[in-house]
Amino acid sequence: MKIIDLSLPIDETAPEPHPIEVTRWEHRSGGDRFGWRWAKGQGLKGRLRHLTGRQRITHESFPQGQFLSLEWLRATGHTGTHIDAPYHFGPESEGKAAMQVADIPLEWCYGNGVVLDVSHRQPAEFVTPEDIAQALDKISYEIKPGDIVLLRTGADKLWGTPQYFFKFPGLGREAVDCLVKQGVRVIGVDTFSLDRPLKAMLGDYLRTGDNGYLWPAHFYGRDRAYCHVERLANLDQIPAHGFKVACFPIKVLRFGASWVRAVAIIE
């Protein structure tokens, strides 16, 4: 068995539209911090005993003078490789309360994978149902209910640069519809968003007044429940089909999206 990582890292040094905040307490500084926080929890007497050295816990109190590491992260649920639940698309889906990320059936997040090459599409262009049909013909594959369809554009190679956020194509409503109607519950893409870049969507809306240009792939989920995984990577390292995909979300309550460690499993 071979496992291919399809996920991008969460890295505060890389460009992000919503900056990531990270604090790291290493093994020595973490031990000192723990000791002071414990003393504070003991009230005034505890703080005095710590400050005077009568009862003080520091990093030197632990084996080899090192405590446990601890990290604090502040980031959106859409940072890094993540899955969007129907609730992200709107409060209702299929006429009822939309599933939040903790409600996504786990069966949706593990299944047969298929990679469709749509890398011919230029930045800000729509990926169409015709593109999907041609990609399927090229690999002689027929979509089956429960398949997890991964769309390869090659835009993941731009990760770590500002271009990553605006140099990619996106799906139109019709492309999402043709996949979901074939029983696909999870669509994955190696771009920042399943939809086209923000500037392209807003430009078309302001030019025409047609709000159908605004997040059509996302808002489709108000009519039919589905999920999509954004910001995948390494789709060029796996076969077109004949593998499994696992993309289980972190179980965060009352969230519309959550981080995933997406992988391809090749037997």
Secondary structure, DSSP 8 states (H G I E B T S, - for coil): -EEEE-B----TTS--SS--EEEEE-HHHHHHHHHHHHHHHTHHHHHHHHHHTSS---GGGSGGG----EEEEE--TTSSSEEE-HHHH-SEETTEE---GGGS-GGGGEEEEEEEE-TTS-TT-EE-HHHHHHHHHHHT----TT-EEEEE-SGGGGTTSGGGGTS--EE-HHHHHHHHTTT--EEEESSS-SS--HHHHHHHHHHH--GGGSSHHHHGGGTS--EEEESB--GGGS-SEEEEEE--B---TT-SEEEB--EEEE-
